[in-house]
Structure formats: C-alpha cells, structure tokens
Amino acid sequence: MRNNKLTPYLFLLPGCIILGAFIFYPMLQAIWMSFTDYNMITDPSFVKFDNYTQLFQDDLFWKTLTNTLIYLVGVVPALVIAPIFLAVLVNQKLKGIAFFRSAYYIPVVTSLVVAGIAWDWVYKENGLLNYVLDLLNIISEPIPWLTSTQTALFAVMVVTVWKGLGYYMIIYLAGLQSIPDSLYEAADIDGANWWQKMIRITIPMLMPFVLIVTIMSSIAAMKVFEEIYVMTGGGPLHSSETLVFYIYTEAFDRLNMGYASAAGVILFLLTLVFSLINLKVMGKDNSE
C-alpha cells in the first residue's frame, strides 16, 4: 500500500529534477546575484539593494521598459484576435485545406535569422514595401523603416506577429475542432448568420484557449529578443531596445552580471503580474 502511494511521486521525480536544475536553481541564483556586484571575473561581493537603486535611476532602463510595454500592447492583441479568424478559415472542410494550414505555419518553423534577413530586404529604403507603397502613391519618398527612431520598433513588431500567427492558429484550431457541430446546426435552424455564430458560439467556446494564447503571447512579448538582435540591434538610439536586450547587453557586453540580474528580477515580476492579471480577468470571464 505504501509503495502504491509513492508511485505517482516517482513518476514526477524526473520532471522535478529537471525543473529544479534548469529553472528553479538558476532563478534563485539570479535573485541572489541581483544583490551582488559580479563581473564574472572576480568573486561576487554583496551590495544589498545598490543594483536596484541604480536601476531605477537609469534612464535607459526606463526607456527599454517603456519599449517593452509598447511591444506588449502592440503585439498581444494582434496575436490573440487575428489567429482566431485564421483558424476559422482553415477549419473548413475543403479539398486541399491541409496545404493552407501548412502554409500559415511555415513562418513558425522558419529560422529567425532567415526571417530577419528576408524582412530586412522588405524594409530597406529601396525594398519591396517602399516599392509597393510608392506604386500605390501612398508615399512620396522611401521610409527608413529600420533606421528611424519613429518606425523601428513597430517594424519589428510586425515580424513578431507574422511569426506567431501560425503557432496560435494551431491552438485555436484545436479548440474549434472540440466545439460540437450540433451547436452550429441548431444555429442554422434558427437562421443565424456567420457573424452571429462567430459571436455567440465560436468565441465563447474558445475563451479557455483565448486565455492560454493571451498568457503565452504576453510572456513572449515581454521577453522578445531574437527579432531585435537580428534586425536592429536595439537601434537606432535605443529606440527598439527592449528589456531583455538591455539585460543581455549589461550581462555579456558590459559584464555587469549583478546589475543585469536585478533587471532580470524586475522582468520576472512584471511577467508574473501580467500573467496573474490575465488569469484573474480571463478566468473570471470563463467561470461566468
């Protein structure tokens, strides 16, 4: 009997060991390191809250934090709403629909380096985007999408949305295929049109999946790094630099590991707060 009680814990043990070694231990070490002055060469020295005090007085930290929040507000709604319509589109029982599902998913599996090079070509002043806009007489002169402080961050946001659409579409597609057909058949009998079925059946039944996508896309937006690194390097004039890129620069370019750890703790707390808010708001809607 005692062995039977221990069996579930034995199954959990490998996962707990992996989580402890690669998640919880590094996290606790980063928290401890945030209270030290450590440059990866000399031994760390305890400096109490000096890193946090310096952090809150750093204008660049506040700029990167602002950029991160702008990124969050700009990217998350698009990644929550647009994939729903894509999922509805590819959920049709049509011949060859598997091709379109694969086509929409291709950006997800595309290397970010390759995607960055491709989008860099699109965004060049003599690139495809400016060519099309000029052809449509929308612009009178080329727009420096990645080299202007006004447009660089938003240009990178588009790439994040482009890469994430297919991933979240698959999550919604799984949710759509779990909705009973009888609900739509009953709506057809009642004379409901496409939009009424979308509002009254599809979206309410997808709310648990909307919660998952909202949390996942919020976390992804808060820790965006690869797109910034590949396409702009945080420039120009830090206009596209996000908090994770700032942490990377402080840690590995300036070797301020303690200071970078303090910024990392702030990022962790912000991510936790946003996740709890999403759970509170969206979870309440689901329960109702």
Rosetta blueprint (number, residue, H / E / L):
1 M L
2 R H
3 N H
4 N H
5 K H
6 L H
7 T H
8 P H
9 Y H
10 L H
11 F H
12 L H
13 L H
14 P H
15 G H
16 C H
17 I H
18 I H
19 L H
20 G H
21 A H
22 F H
23 I H
24 F H
25 Y H
26 P H
27 M H
28 L H
29 Q H
30 A H
31 I H
32 W H
33 M H
34 S L
35 F L
36 T E
37 D E
38 Y L
39 N L
40 M L
41 I L
42 T L
43 D L
44 P L
45 S E
46 F E
47 V L
48 K L
49 F L
50 D H
51 N H
52 Y H
53 T H
54 Q H
55 L H
56 F H
57 Q L
58 D L
59 D H
60 L H
61 F H
62 W H
63 K H
64 T H
65 L H
66 T H
67 N H
68 T H
69 L H
70 I H
71 Y H
72 L H
73 V H
74 G H
75 V H
76 V H
77 P H
78 A H
79 L H
80 V H
81 I H
82 A H
83 P H
84 I H
85 F H
86 L H
87 A H
88 V H
89 L H
90 V H
91 N L
92 Q L
93 K L
94 L L
95 K L
96 G L
97 I H
98 A H
99 F H
100 F H
101 R H
102 S H
103 A H
104 Y H
105 Y H
106 I H
107 P H
108 V H
109 V H
110 T L
111 S L
112 L H
113 V H
114 V H
115 A H
116 G H
117 I H
118 A H
119 W H
120 D H
121 W H
122 V H
123 Y H
124 K L
125 E L
126 N L
127 G L
128 L H
129 L H
130 N H
131 Y H
132 V H
133 L H
134 D H
135 L H
136 L L
137 N L
138 I L
139 I L
140 S L
141 E L
142 P L
143 I L
144 P L
145 W L
146 L L
147 T L
148 S L
149 T L
150 Q L
151 T L
152 A H
153 L H
154 F H
155 A H
156 V H
157 M H
158 V H
159 V H
160 T H
161 V H
162 W H
163 K H
164 G H
165 L H
166 G H
167 Y H
168 Y H
169 M H
170 I H
171 I H
172 Y H
173 L H
174 A H
175 G H
176 L H
177 Q L
178 S L
179 I L
180 P L
181 D H
182 S H
183 L H
184 Y H
185 E H
186 A H
187 A H
188 D H
189 I H
190 D L
191 G L
192 A L
193 N L
194 W H
195 W H
196 Q H
197 K H
198 M H
199 I H
200 R H
201 I H
202 T H
203 I H
204 P H
205 M H
206 L H
207 M H
208 P H
209 F H
210 V H
211 L H
212 I H
213 V H
214 T H
215 I H
216 M H
217 S H
218 S H
219 I H
220 A H
221 A H
222 M H
223 K L
224 V L
225 F L
226 E H
227 E H
228 I H
229 Y H
230 V H
231 M H
232 T L
233 G L
234 G L
235 G L
236 P L
237 L L
238 H L
239 S L
240 S L
241 E L
242 T L
243 L H
244 V H
245 F H
246 Y H
247 I H
248 Y H
249 T H
250 E H
251 A H
252 F H
253 D H
254 R L
255 L L
256 N L
257 M H
258 G H
259 Y H
260 A H
261 S H
262 A H
263 A H
264 G H
265 V H
266 I H
267 L H
268 F H
269 L H
270 L H
271 T H
272 L H
273 V H
274 F H
275 S H
276 L H
277 I H
278 N H
279 L H
280 K H
281 V H
282 M H
283 G H
284 K H
285 D H
286 N H
287 S H
288 E L
